[in-house]
Amino acid sequence: MARVNRLVIEATGFGVRGALLDGDRLIEVQDVDAVGEQVAESFFLGRVSAVDRQLNAAFLDIGLDRPAMLAAKDARFGAGVAERLPIGRLVREGERLLVQGVREAAEDKGARVTTDLKLLGFHLLWRPHGLAPETGPARGAEREALRLRGETLFHGRGVTLRRHAARVEDSVLRAELERLEARWRALRAEAEARRRPGRLAVDEHPLERLLRNLLDPELRRVEVADPELAARARALLEGPLAAHGIELVRLDPKESAFAQTGVEGELERALGREIALPGGGRLIVEPTAALVAIDVDGGGRAPLEVDLAAAAEIARILRLRNLGGTIVVDFVDLLDRRERQRLEQALAKAFRDDPAPVQIHPMTASGLVEIGRARRGRPLDQLLLRPCPACAGSGRVRSLRAAAEALLGALRRRPAAGVRLAPDLARWLEGEGAEAWRPAAAALAVRVDPTLEPGAFLLEGSDGRPA
């Protein structure tokens, strides 16, 4: 079982990125953007542009390139209706709705939103509409104790205690609900004042959301280089998170946090096509449009030994790279039935801490194991890599988003009077990356240089020489 005891936080220029580690072993990477098209958990003012009775869903303009879908079962909360009704009885065309993102846009599908609004704190979840979806009985003594405590403290107020609430006093929980109520009032006020659909600007800072999402009982240290993020992190760790006893480690502000802590190198290795297994052997990971194929190469080791090593590494890599859908693993063949059972048990244990739902199917006679893992957000590969423009897509290089992050990070850490950009990076910054780029570019002399390699940039001093 992974012990998540370190969290390294990096400013990206678009928001923040957090890396969870077990010692030096990278477990998970998560992004929270303040700008751009990231949808999940964010709040939007939406306008109903179409009601599709056949799909029993509505489509909303939320200020992004594509409409978002609102299913009837997710529309009833905003209408204040407990029972499920057809979409035509819940919303109408032109209606303005305050909605929350549930799922990112993917391929030909737009994002998905809901009116079942959830304001998450570090220790509790509050539904301001008061209507909760149907749930079964609490499972386990700890969950039942939290349910009873929440019912006692906040009877009838739509509050659910999270597992971290067990560590804090009642006064901390009451204060957190007051903060969420204040945030709700600000969200409603902005939504009422807005003329056009779009993301609500008064939502929480991305650092707070990142810490909330990645808070773990074993977390002991938060490591930050960026001075502004460090100050925000200290306020949170010494304020609402004080009971957790998490230490803040200040890194050198002149260098990337990921570079200083080894996360950068770990990421490069984890995103490769071939991943070495501890003790020998390797994984070959091939994401495709239909599924993720993983081949286990034993490297001369005993079949069961290498398959057990592969099971732990596969669980880590899928979580780290945020790969979902159907995953097919070609393990080294195990002829003994008891050995296959050991492998299946090892896989179940390896995925036990995965935050995404996972289903593992029995091994076939040919050594194949199918794993179903829920899709949540963008795979890390798609965020940080792209097909190589110089080799007809047969290789993978740094994505334009990752190049923009590197540029914005370099500008934060050292002064520059100007910058030269490769044409493809310049186009991306003026298009998809404009919201993050234009404030930084306002004080720079920006030139497009066709002699630079794709995705490259060069900072310049006031004399025009490299900075």
C-alpha positions in Angstrom: 0.0 0.0 0.0 1.4 3.4 -1.0 2.1 5.8 1.9 1.5 9.3 0.5 3.8 11.4 2.7 5.0 14.2 0.4 3.2 16.7 -1.8 5.2 18.9 -4.2 3.4 21.8 -5.7 4.3 23.7 -8.9 2.9 26.9 -10.3 2.1 26.2 -14.0 1.0 29.7 -15.2 -2.5 28.2 -15.8 -3.0 27.2 -12.2 -1.2 24.6 -10.0 0.1 21.1 -10.3 0.6 18.7 -7.4 2.7 15.6 -7.2 2.0 13.0 -4.5 5.0 10.9 -3.5 5.8 7.9 -1.3 9.3 9.0 -0.3 10.8 9.5 -3.8 8.3 7.3 -5.6 5.8 9.3 -7.7 2.2 8.2 -7.1 -0.2 10.7 -8.6 -0.1 14.1 -10.4 -3.1 16.4 -10.5 -3.7 19.7 -12.1 -6.1 22.5 -11.1 -6.3 25.3 -13.6 -7.6 28.8 -12.9 -7.9 29.6 -16.6 -8.7 27.6 -19.7 -11.3 24.9 -20.3 -10.9 22.7 -17.2 -14.5 21.9 -16.1 -14.7 19.4 -13.3 -15.7 20.9 -9.9 -15.8 24.5 -11.3 -18.9 26.6 -11.2 -20.4 28.2 -14.3 -23.4 30.4 -15.2 -25.0 28.5 -18.0 -27.8 29.3 -20.5 -30.0 26.5 -21.9 -29.5 26.5 -25.6 -31.4 23.3 -26.5 -33.7 20.8 -24.8 -33.4 17.3 -26.3 -36.4 15.2 -25.1 -35.1 12.1 -26.9 -31.8 12.2 -24.9 -33.7 13.4 -21.8 -31.0 16.1 -21.5 -30.4 19.8 -22.1 -27.4 21.5 -23.7 -26.0 24.6 -22.1 -23.7 27.4 -23.2 -21.2 27.8 -20.4 -18.8 30.1 -22.2 -16.6 27.3 -23.7 -16.2 26.2 -27.3 -18.7 23.4 -27.1 -22.1 23.2 -25.2 -22.1 21.2 -22.0 -24.7 18.5 -21.4 -27.1 18.5 -18.4 -28.9 15.2 -18.0 -32.5 15.2 -16.5 -31.3 13.4 -13.4 -28.8 16.2 -12.8 -31.3 19.0 -13.6 -33.8 18.3 -10.9 -31.7 19.8 -8.0 -31.8 23.3 -9.5 -35.5 22.9 -10.1 -36.0 21.9 -6.4 -37.6 18.6 -7.4 -36.8 15.4 -5.5 -38.3 13.0 -8.0 -37.0 12.3 -11.5 -39.0 14.1 -14.2 -38.5 14.5 -18.0 -36.1 17.2 -19.0 -38.9 19.3 -20.6 -40.5 19.7 -17.1 -37.2 20.8 -15.5 -35.6 23.4 -17.8 -36.6 25.5 -20.7 -34.6 27.1 -23.6 -33.0 30.4 -22.7 -33.1 29.7 -18.9 -30.0 30.8 -16.9 -28.7 28.1 -14.5 -25.9 28.0 -12.0 -24.1 24.7 -12.7 -21.0 22.7 -11.7 -18.7 20.7 -13.9 -18.8 16.9 -13.6 -16.8 15.6 -16.5 -14.3 17.2 -18.9 -15.0 17.4 -22.6 -13.4 14.4 -24.5 -13.0 13.9 -28.2 -16.4 14.6 -29.8 -18.3 14.9 -26.5 -18.8 18.2 -24.6 -18.4 18.6 -20.9 -21.0 17.4 -18.5 -22.5 19.6 -15.8 -25.0 19.3 -12.9 -27.3 21.4 -10.8 -26.5 19.1 -7.8 -24.0 21.7 -6.6 -21.4 20.6 -4.0 -19.2 23.0 -2.1 -16.3 21.0 -0.8 -14.2 21.9 2.2 -11.3 20.0 3.7 -13.5 18.2 6.1 -17.1 18.5 4.9 -19.3 18.6 1.8 -22.2 21.0 1.6 -25.1 20.9 -0.9 -26.7 24.3 -0.8 -29.8 23.1 -2.5 -30.4 20.7 0.4 -31.5 17.8 -1.9 -29.2 14.8 -1.7 -29.1 11.9 -4.2 -30.3 8.5 -3.0 -27.6 6.7 -1.0 -27.4 3.4 0.7 -26.6 2.9 4.4 -23.1 3.9 5.6 -20.5 1.2 5.3 -18.2 0.6 8.2 -18.0 1.8 11.8 -16.0 4.9 10.9 -18.4 6.1 8.2 -21.4 5.5 10.4 -19.7 7.5 13.2 -19.1 10.4 10.8 -22.7 10.2 9.5 -24.1 10.4 13.1 -21.7 13.2 14.0 -22.7 15.2 10.9 -26.4 14.6 11.6 -26.0 15.9 15.2 -24.0 19.0 14.2 -25.8 20.0 11.0 -29.2 18.3 11.0 -31.2 19.0 7.8 -28.5 21.4 6.3 -27.2 19.2 3.4 -23.9 18.5 5.1 -21.8 15.3 4.7 -18.6 14.9 6.7 -15.5 13.7 4.9 -13.2 11.2 6.4 -10.7 13.9 7.4 -13.3 15.4 9.8 -12.5 12.7 12.3 -9.3 14.6 13.1 -10.8 17.9 13.9 -12.9 19.6 16.6 -16.6 20.5 16.1 -15.6 24.2 16.1 -13.4 23.7 13.0 -16.3 22.0 11.2 -18.7 24.8 12.0 -16.2 27.4 10.9 -15.7 25.6 7.6 -19.4 25.5 6.9 -19.5 29.3 7.5 -16.7 29.7 4.9 -18.6 27.6 2.4 -21.8 29.5 3.0 -19.9 32.8 2.3 -18.4 31.3 -0.8 -21.9 30.3 -2.0 -23.2 33.8 -1.5 -20.3 35.2 -3.6 -21.0 32.7 -6.3 -24.7 33.5 -6.5 -24.0 37.3 -6.5 -21.6 36.9 -9.4 -24.0 34.7 -11.3 -26.8 37.2 -10.9 -24.6 40.0 -12.1 -23.1 38.3 -15.1 -24.6 39.0 -18.5 -23.0 36.2 -20.4 -22.5 32.5 -19.6 -19.1 31.5 -18.3 -16.9 30.4 -15.5 -17.5 32.2 -12.2 -14.4 34.1 -11.2 -15.0 34.3 -7.5 -14.5 30.5 -7.1 -11.8 29.3 -4.7 -8.0 29.6 -5.5 -6.7 26.5 -7.3 -4.2 25.8 -4.5 -7.0 25.3 -2.0 -8.8 22.9 -4.4 -5.5 21.0 -5.0 -4.8 20.6 -1.3 -8.4 19.5 -0.6 -8.3 16.9 -3.4 -5.0 15.5 -2.4 -5.2 15.6 1.4 -4.2 12.2 2.8 -4.0 10.9 6.4 -0.3 10.0 5.8 0.6 13.4 4.3 3.5 14.9 6.3 5.1 17.6 4.1 4.1 20.1 1.5 7.0 21.4 -0.6 6.7 24.7 -2.6 9.1 26.9 -4.5 6.9 29.7 -5.7 6.8 32.5 -3.0 3.1 33.4 -3.6 2.0 29.7 -3.4 4.2 29.2 -0.4 2.4 32.1 1.4 -1.0 30.7 0.5 0.0 27.2 1.6 1.3 28.4 4.9 -2.0 30.2 5.6 -4.0 27.0 4.9 -1.7 24.7 6.8 -1.7 26.9 9.8 -5.4 27.7 9.5 -8.1 25.2 8.5 -5.5 22.3 8.2 -3.6 23.0 11.4 -5.0 19.9 13.1 -3.2 17.7 10.5 0.3 18.8 11.5 1.6 19.1 7.9 5.0 20.7 7.6 5.6 23.4 4.9 9.0 23.1 3.2 10.2 26.2 1.3 12.2 25.4 -1.8 14.6 27.6 -3.8 12.3 30.1 -5.6 14.8 30.5 -8.4 14.3 26.9 -9.6 11.3 24.7 -10.4 9.9 22.7 -7.5 9.6 19.6 -9.7 13.2 19.9 -10.8 14.5 20.4 -7.3 12.6 17.4 -5.9 13.2 14.9 -8.7 9.6 14.9 -9.8 10.5 16.2 -13.2 12.8 13.2 -13.9 10.3 10.7 -12.5 7.6 12.2 -14.8 9.8 11.7 -17.8 10.4 8.1 -17.0 6.7 7.4 -16.1 5.5 8.9 -19.4 7.8 6.8 -21.6 6.7 3.9 -23.7 8.9 1.5 -21.8 9.0 1.4 -18.0 11.6 -0.6 -16.1 10.3 -2.9 -13.3 12.1 -3.1 -10.0 14.4 -6.1 -10.0 14.3 -6.5 -13.8 11.9 -6.7 -16.7 9.8 -3.9 -18.1 6.3 -2.7 -19.1 5.5 -1.6 -22.6 2.6 0.9 -22.4 0.6 1.7 -25.6 -2.4 4.0 -25.2 -4.7 3.7 -28.3 -8.1 5.3 -29.2 -9.9 2.1 -28.1 -7.9 0.9 -25.1 -4.6 0.9 -23.2 -2.4 -2.1 -24.1 0.3 -3.1 -21.6 2.8 -5.9 -22.3 4.8 -7.4 -19.4 8.4 -8.3 -20.6 9.9 -10.7 -18.0 13.5 -10.1 -18.8 14.4 -13.6 -17.8 12.8 -13.5 -14.4 10.5 -16.2 -13.1 7.0 -15.7 -14.4 5.2 -15.2 -11.1 7.9 -13.0 -9.7 7.8 -10.6 -12.7 4.0 -10.6 -12.8 3.8 -9.7 -9.2 6.2 -6.8 -9.7 4.3 -5.7 -12.7 1.0 -5.7 -10.9 2.2 -3.0 -8.4 3.8 -0.9 -11.1 0.7 -1.1 -13.4 -1.5 0.2 -10.6 0.9 3.1 -10.0 1.3 4.0 -13.7 -2.4 4.0 -14.5 -3.1 6.3 -11.5 -0.1 8.5 -12.2 -0.8 8.9 -15.9 -4.6 9.1 -15.2 -5.3 6.4 -17.8 -8.9 5.1 -17.9 -11.3 3.0 -19.9 -10.4 -0.5 -20.9 -6.8 -1.6 -20.1 -5.6 -5.0 -21.4 -2.5 -6.4 -19.8 -0.5 -9.3 -21.4 1.2 -10.9 -18.4 3.8 -13.5 -18.6 1.9 -16.8 -18.8 1.2 -18.5 -15.4 0.3 -22.2 -15.9 -0.5 -22.9 -12.2 -4.0 -22.0 -11.1 -2.8 -21.0 -7.6 -0.2 -18.6 -9.1 -3.0 -17.0 -11.1 -5.0 -16.5 -7.9 -1.9 -14.9 -6.3 -1.6 -12.5 -9.2 -5.3 -11.6 -9.0 -5.0 -10.9 -5.3 -1.9 -8.8 -5.9 -3.7 -6.7 -8.5 -6.7 -6.1 -6.1 -4.3 -5.0 -3.4 -2.3 -2.8 -5.7 -5.4 -0.9 -6.9 -6.9 -0.6 -3.4 -5.8 3.0 -2.9 -6.8 4.2 -6.4 -9.2 7.1 -6.1 -10.9 6.0 -9.4 -13.3 3.0 -9.5 -11.5 0.0 -10.8 -12.8 -3.4 -12.0 -10.4 -6.3 -12.5 -11.4 -9.4 -14.6 -9.9 -12.9 -14.2 -6.9 -13.8 -16.3 -7.7 -15.6 -19.5 -6.0 -18.9 -20.6 -3.6 -16.8 -22.7 -2.4 -14.6 -19.8 -4.6 -11.5 -20.6 -6.2 -9.5 -17.8 -8.7 -6.8 -18.6 -8.9 -3.9 -16.2 -11.7 -1.3 -16.3 -10.7 2.1 -14.7 -13.1 5.0 -14.7 -12.1 8.0 -16.9 -11.6 11.2 -14.8 -10.2 14.2 -16.5 -7.4 14.4 -19.0 -4.7 11.7 -19.2 -1.3 13.1 -18.3 0.1 12.0 -21.6 -2.4 14.3 -23.5 -1.6 17.2 -21.3 2.2 17.0 -21.4 3.0 15.3 -24.7 2.1 15.5 -28.4 3.0 13.7 -31.6 6.3 14.8 -32.9 5.8 17.4 -35.8 9.1 16.5 -37.3 8.6 12.7 -37.7 5.0 12.3 -39.0 3.7 11.5 -35.5 5.8 8.4 -34.9 7.4 9.9 -31.7 6.2 12.0 -28.8 7.6 15.4 -27.7 6.6 18.1 -25.2 3.2 19.4 -25.8 2.6 23.1 -26.6 0.8 23.4 -23.2 3.9 22.0 -21.5 6.2 24.4 -23.5 4.0 27.3 -22.4 4.2 26.2 -18.8 8.0 26.1 -19.1 8.0 29.6 -20.6 5.8 31.1 -18.0 7.8 29.5 -15.3 11.1 30.9 -16.7 9.6 34.4 -16.8 8.5 34.1 -13.1 12.0 33.0 -12.0 14.2 35.4 -14.0 13.7 38.8 -15.6 13.5 39.2 -19.4 12.8 42.1 -21.7 11.7 40.0 -24.6 11.1 36.5 -25.9 11.4 34.8 -29.2 8.8 32.1 -30.0 8.6 29.2 -32.4 5.7 29.8 -34.8 3.6 26.9 -33.4 4.1 28.0 -29.8 3.2 31.6 -30.7 -0.1 30.5 -32.3 -1.0 28.3 -29.3 -0.3 31.1 -26.9 -2.5 33.6 -28.8 -5.2 31.0 -29.1 -5.8 28.3 -26.5 -3.3 29.8 -24.0 -4.2 33.4 -24.4 -5.9 33.9 -21.0 -2.7 32.9 -19.2 -0.2 34.4 -21.8 -1.5 37.9 -22.4 -0.8 39.3 -18.9 2.8 38.0 -19.1 3.3 39.2 -22.7 2.1 42.8 -21.9 5.5 43.7 -20.5 7.6 41.8 -23.1 8.9 42.4 -26.6 7.5 39.3 -28.4 8.9 38.1 -31.7 8.1 35.0 -33.7 11.3 33.3 -34.9 10.8 30.6 -37.6 14.4 29.4 -37.1 13.5 28.0 -33.7 12.6 24.3 -33.4 8.8 23.5 -32.9 7.7 24.4 -29.4 10.9 26.3 -28.5 11.4 29.8 -27.0 14.3 32.0 -26.1 14.3 34.7 -23.4 16.1 38.0 -24.3 17.6 40.8 -22.2 17.2 44.5 -22.9 20.1 44.3 -25.3 18.4 41.6 -27.4 20.8 38.9 -26.2 19.7 35.7 -24.5 18.7 36.4 -20.9 
